[in-house]
Amino acid sequence: MKIQESKVTFKSGRVITKYALTNNNGMQVELISLGATLTKIIVPDAAGNFENVILDWQDLEVYESHPGYFGAVPGRTAGRIWNGQVTINNETYYFYKNNNGNTLHGGKVSFAHRNFDCQAVIDQEGAKLVCSYLSPDGEEGYPGNLQVKVTYILKEDNSLTIDYEATTDKDTIVNLTNHAYFNLSGDAKRSVLEQEVYLNSDEIFATDENLIPKGTMISVDDMPEFDFRVPKTIGQDINSNNEVLRYGNGYDHVYKLKDKGVAAKLFDSISGRCMTVTTDAPCVVVYTMNGADSSLMHSNGKSSKPNYGVCFETQRPAIGYEEVFKDLVLLKKDDVYTQTTTFKFGIL
C-alpha cells in the first residue's frame, strides 16, 4: 500500500490537494480535496490492462465549477428538495432553487465546491483518505453546524469503501452520496449502453416530470423497463416509449433496495470487468448520464457525451411533495448520521 499527495493551484489561486492511493495489486484510486472528489479508479481488465473506470475531466480546472458533480460528494442533501424549502421544528428554511424550481444536490454552492480537510493514513484496513468539512449554521440556508467526515478506504481485495458520518448541533437534514460515473470499458472507450446492470430492487419511487417524489411507489412488475432483477444491458429499454422513463430522458430514478447488502452489480463482457455495490443505505439512484456538455473533454481526450457513464448514488430518498420522506433525511441534534458503501472490482 502507498499514498502519494501533491498540491494543485487553480488559475483562481485556490489551492487543493491531489491524492493517489495504490494497493499491492496495482489498483489505484485518485482523489482531490475539493468536494472530496474521486477522479480516477484504475483497475485491470481480463487481460491485465489497467484503465480508469470512472469519468474524469482532462483539465483539473473544470472541477472548480464541478458540472455534473463528477465523483464528488454533493451536500448537504443529495437529490432534490421539493420547492426548495423544508420545515423543521415549525421553522421553514429556504434553499437555492437550481433545478426546475426545486433544490438539487445541496443548492448553489454544494459540498462539491467546498475544499475538505484531508488526512492520508495507512493502517490494517488499507490505504485511507479521511476528508472532513464543517458546514456552518446557515450555509446554503441549512440549519446547524454540521460536521461531515467522508472516509475512502482502498483495500487489498480491490474494493473501495466510502464511510459517511455527520453530526449537528441543531436539527437539520442530511443525505450524502458519491456521484461517480462508472464505465467499465476502461478510459470510456465505449458508452455504457451495452454494459449489464443488476439491481436488488422491486420498486422505484414515483415522481412527477421534474423527478420530484409523489410519495407512492411503482412496482417494476408493472414497468418492466425498470426491472433489473435479472441482469440486462442499460440500453435494452432506455429508449422505450415509457412516460416515467422519459421524465429523466433515460434512467434517473430512485430505487428502493430490498435489503442491506448487495445493491447493484455492473458487468462489461468485452473488458471482462465487473463491479459489485454493497451498502447499508435504503436506496440507490441510477443515473445514466442523460445529458452532457460536449465542450468539455474527458481525460481520454474525447468530448463528453450522454450515456458514457452510469451513477449508483447510494443514499436516502429525496424530499418530495408536501415534504414526504423528509423524516428519512432528518438528523437530530447530537445524533450521528452514518452510511457505508463499497465498490468491489473483479473479473467475470
Secondary structure, 3 states (H helix, E strand, C coil): CEEEEEEEECCCCCEEEEEEEECCCCCEEEEECECCEEEEEEEECCCCCEEECECCECCCCHHHHCHHHCCCCCCCECCEEHHHEEEECCEEEECCCCECCEEECCCCCCHHHCECEEEEEECCCCEEEEEEEEECCCHHHCCCCEEEEEEEEECCCCEEEEEEEEEECCCEECECCCCCCECCCCCCCCCCCCCEEEECEEEEEEECCCCCEEEEEEECCCCHHHCCCCCEECCCCCCCCCHHHHHCCCCEEEEEECCCEEEEEEECCCCCEEEEEEECCCEEEEECCCCCCCCCEECCCCECCCCCCEEEEEECCCECHHHCCHHHCEECCCCEEEEEEEEEEEEC
